[in-house]
Amino acid sequence: MKDSLVQAKLALSDLRGGVEHTRKRLAVEQRELETVERRKRLAEGISDTETVAIADRYVKLHGERVAVLARKLEAQEAELSLVESEIEGMTTDFKAALAGVGSAASLSADGADPLGADEAESLRQQLDQLGRSRMREAAEQRADEMLAALKRRMGK
């Protein structure tokens, strides 16, 4: 159960990163859409039909991207909310199990933390260690990819 909780918390971190990435991409696309719309208006002002036609195409393209990214962001935020509530339930169940309580519903009414400070610190250390190892693996993979690309460019 403890491993599942650790894995779920790592997945939650990935989900948050995905939501933030989508927000940034959405903001970029919205700025691009505004820019293209402004250029279209300027082209209309000087009766440049060729530029207006091109701008129309890009307004449509960026508009579609904005709509898709907005839906994606909404879905990711809903998934994040769902996972957060699942983790909250898992944490409550885990604390109850450590305390020797049959179920989460029978936790003490005084709100005392059944997860002792030692267990909580151990769990935090495991999360940190897993996070560091995951980051190290990602960095090594990026370095290998960059080395392979460099070798391809140099013809080796």
C-alpha positions as CSV (number, residue, x, y, z in Angstrom):
1,M,0.0,0.0,0.0
2,K,2.9,2.3,0.8
3,D,4.5,1.8,-2.6
4,S,1.2,2.4,-4.3
5,L,0.8,5.7,-2.4
6,V,4.4,6.7,-3.3
7,Q,3.7,5.9,-7.0
8,A,0.4,7.8,-7.0
9,K,2.1,10.9,-5.5
10,L,4.8,10.7,-8.2
11,A,2.1,10.4,-10.9
12,L,0.3,13.4,-9.3
13,S,3.5,15.4,-9.7
14,D,3.6,14.4,-13.4
15,L,-0.1,15.4,-13.9
16,R,0.6,18.8,-12.4
17,G,3.5,19.3,-14.7
18,G,1.3,18.3,-17.7
19,V,-1.4,20.8,-16.6
20,E,1.2,23.5,-16.3
21,H,2.7,22.7,-19.7
22,T,-0.8,22.7,-21.4
23,R,-1.5,26.1,-19.7
24,K,1.7,27.5,-21.2
25,R,1.0,26.1,-24.7
26,L,-2.6,27.5,-24.5
27,A,-1.3,31.0,-23.6
28,V,1.2,30.9,-26.5
29,E,-1.6,29.9,-28.9
30,Q,-3.9,32.6,-27.6
31,R,-1.2,35.2,-28.2
32,E,-0.6,33.8,-31.7
33,L,-4.3,34.0,-32.4
34,E,-4.5,37.6,-31.2
35,T,-1.4,38.5,-33.4
36,V,-2.9,36.9,-36.5
37,E,-6.3,38.6,-35.9
38,R,-4.5,41.9,-35.5
39,R,-2.5,41.4,-38.7
40,K,-5.7,40.4,-40.5
41,R,-7.4,43.7,-39.4
42,L,-4.4,45.7,-40.5
43,A,-4.4,43.9,-43.9
44,E,-8.1,44.6,-44.3
45,G,-7.5,48.3,-43.5
46,I,-5.1,48.6,-46.5
47,S,-7.2,46.2,-48.7
48,D,-4.5,43.6,-49.0
49,T,-6.7,40.6,-50.0
50,E,-3.8,38.2,-50.3
51,T,-2.6,38.9,-46.7
52,V,-6.2,38.7,-45.5
53,A,-6.7,35.3,-47.1
54,I,-3.5,34.0,-45.5
55,A,-4.5,35.5,-42.1
56,D,-7.9,33.9,-42.4
57,R,-6.2,30.5,-42.7
58,Y,-4.0,31.1,-39.7
59,V,-6.9,32.5,-37.6
60,K,-8.7,29.3,-38.3
61,L,-5.6,27.2,-37.5
62,H,-4.8,29.0,-34.2
63,G,-8.5,29.1,-33.2
64,E,-8.7,25.4,-33.6
65,R,-5.6,24.9,-31.6
66,V,-6.8,27.2,-28.8
67,A,-10.1,25.2,-28.7
68,V,-8.4,21.8,-28.5
69,L,-5.9,23.0,-25.9
70,A,-8.7,24.5,-23.8
71,R,-10.6,21.2,-23.9
72,K,-7.3,19.3,-23.1
73,L,-6.6,21.6,-20.1
74,E,-10.2,21.1,-18.8
75,A,-9.8,17.3,-19.0
76,Q,-6.3,17.4,-17.4
77,E,-7.6,19.6,-14.5
78,A,-10.5,17.2,-14.0
79,E,-8.2,14.2,-14.0
80,L,-5.9,16.1,-11.5
81,S,-8.8,16.7,-9.2
82,L,-9.8,13.1,-9.4
83,V,-6.3,11.8,-8.7
84,E,-5.9,14.3,-5.8
85,S,-9.0,13.0,-4.1
86,E,-8.0,9.4,-4.7
87,I,-4.6,10.1,-3.1
88,E,-6.3,11.8,-0.2
89,G,-8.4,8.6,0.3
90,M,-5.4,6.4,0.0
91,T,-3.4,8.4,2.5
92,T,-6.3,8.3,5.0
93,D,-6.5,4.5,4.5
94,F,-2.8,4.1,4.8
95,K,-2.7,6.1,8.0
96,A,-5.5,4.0,9.4
97,A,-3.8,0.8,8.4
98,L,-0.6,2.0,10.2
99,A,-2.5,2.9,13.3
100,G,-4.1,-0.6,13.3
101,V,-7.5,0.8,12.7
102,G,-9.9,-1.3,10.6
103,S,-11.0,1.4,8.2
104,A,-10.6,5.1,7.6
105,A,-14.0,5.8,9.0
106,S,-13.0,4.8,12.4
107,L,-10.1,7.3,12.8
108,S,-10.0,9.2,16.0
109,A,-12.3,12.2,16.3
110,D,-9.6,14.4,17.7
111,G,-7.8,14.4,14.3
112,A,-4.6,13.0,15.7
113,D,-2.2,11.9,13.1
114,P,-1.9,8.1,13.3
115,L,1.1,8.3,11.0
116,G,4.0,8.9,13.4
117,A,6.7,11.4,12.6
118,D,9.2,8.6,11.8
119,E,6.9,7.0,9.3
120,A,6.0,10.3,7.7
121,E,9.7,11.3,7.4
122,S,10.5,7.8,6.0
123,L,7.8,8.2,3.4
124,R,9.0,11.7,2.5
125,Q,12.5,10.4,2.1
126,Q,11.3,7.6,-0.2
127,L,9.4,10.1,-2.3
128,D,12.4,12.4,-2.5
129,Q,14.7,9.5,-3.5
130,L,12.3,8.2,-6.2
131,G,11.9,11.8,-7.5
132,R,15.7,12.3,-7.7
133,S,16.2,8.9,-9.4
134,R,13.5,9.7,-11.9
135,M,15.1,13.1,-12.7
136,R,18.5,11.5,-13.0
137,E,17.2,8.9,-15.4
138,A,15.5,11.6,-17.5
139,A,18.7,13.6,-17.6
140,E,20.8,10.6,-18.6
141,Q,18.3,9.8,-21.4
142,R,18.4,13.4,-22.6
143,A,22.2,13.3,-22.6
144,D,22.2,10.1,-24.6
145,E,19.8,11.5,-27.1
146,M,21.9,14.7,-27.5
147,L,25.0,12.6,-27.9
148,A,23.3,10.4,-30.6
149,A,22.2,13.5,-32.4
150,L,25.7,15.0,-32.3
151,K,27.2,11.8,-33.6
152,R,24.7,11.7,-36.5
153,R,25.6,15.3,-37.4
154,M,29.3,14.5,-37.3
155,G,28.8,11.4,-39.4
156,K,29.9,8.9,-36.9
